[in-house]
Amino acid sequence: MTSIRFLGAAGTVTGSRFLVQAPGGSILVDAGLFQGAKELRLRNWQPFPHPVDEIDAVVLTHAHIDHIGALPLLVREGFRGPVYCTPGTYDLANLLLPDSARLQEEEARFANKLGYSKHAPNARPLYDEEDALAAIRLLMPLRYGVRREIRPGIAITYHRAGHIIGSAMVQAEVKVESGRIHRMLFSGDLGRYDAPILPDPSAGVAADDLLIESTYGDRVHRGDPREDIKQAVFECIKRGGAMIIPAFAVGRTQEVLFQLRELEARKEIPELPIFVDSPMAIDATPMYLAHREDHDDEMARLVASGAEPLRPSRLVFARSPEQSRAINRMRGPCIIVSASGMATGGRVLHHLKQRLPEESTTVLLVGYQAAGTRGWSLQNGAASLRIHGEDVPVRARVTSITGFSAHGDKEEVARWLSTLPAPPGRIFCIHGEPPALGATAERLSARGWNARVAVDQEEVDLSA
Ligand SMILES: [Zn+2]
């Protein structure tokens, strides 16, 4: 039997992993970690639900940890590759997998120190840096648009998804028992239309079966990020202090830099000192410039003209802790872009701790803030914030921009679906919270398409 099994991101957003078993072999599309609520994170500790030595290859859609973060676990269980990915994903995985391992190790150390783990004082990390490096050694870059037979009767082709650098949808052509070629399309995470830097999601990819991401299946993004950021800059100047932007190091930081430089180039904002204070963001920025295969026309033109599209004129990269601390002495209007994006950790905490008590400070939230994070508390008007064991009073002005997102909203996904050459025979809605999944399936069914929400762990026969 040729089949697909949903081993994660079914009924939930994280833990993307889909197993295709065919006469020519077994491939796993994405090997993501479960993130968020504790009952989800506990799933990372369970043995992989399929013998890993029976998996012939892994095919990655993009480098976000909920899509690649379980690779070191597979390797630990005995998987020996290969792992296919785009060149951009290859570079980002080299940055993100060791970082994920360090976070796991840190968490284990913390659990041991506080004794909250039931394994205390011997809590072990989910995986360590060595596991991450072993996983990286299995990566095999494959360019967009190149059809590659990775097993007898199983060919894959990457198409651009426009979500982050290297992001792709995967078209898998699988020969089933009857000799028929079955085309499966894995959307991966789909990006936005007309977003800066990245191209629109590739149009017109044929599919007999489609797995469609549904993150924003019940929502529409509002607002113009460039205009909103401009307003925030003027507010920051009026208040006379710093503007702190907590931002994800990969993707959001570069998008913010692009918009700020663009506003400067158009003389719509004055040139302010801008600090990027996150070693990972500093490492990811040259990758955003180097991967020209991931650039849209505007970005390509800017790069070709030598305009340095991610470098506002007074940009400073603060790599060392000394450079980071030096920002504390900065008075007057300036912009500090620092991770983490929800203020759950990282260097941004030092800046918030120092500047939240000042009325002249602006905090600009440019990303989704999950419930329970410091970012969420700020967004919801907290009068004080607990940072490094201290209660820090919030006198700063806090504003949110909602127009930034790396995921297409329901209208953008519908726009992409309308480019498919024909309605797929079956559509499985994945990668969303239940309301968003339900809304996506319902909308597609109303269009007369055969769509439903994928069920966790179910196996669907593709040979029929
Ligand atoms: Zn993603």
Boltz pocket constraint, residues with backbone or C-beta under 6 A from the ligand:
constraints:
  - pocket:
      binder: B
      contacts: [[A, 62], [A, 64], [A, 163], [A, 189]]
      max_distance: 6.0
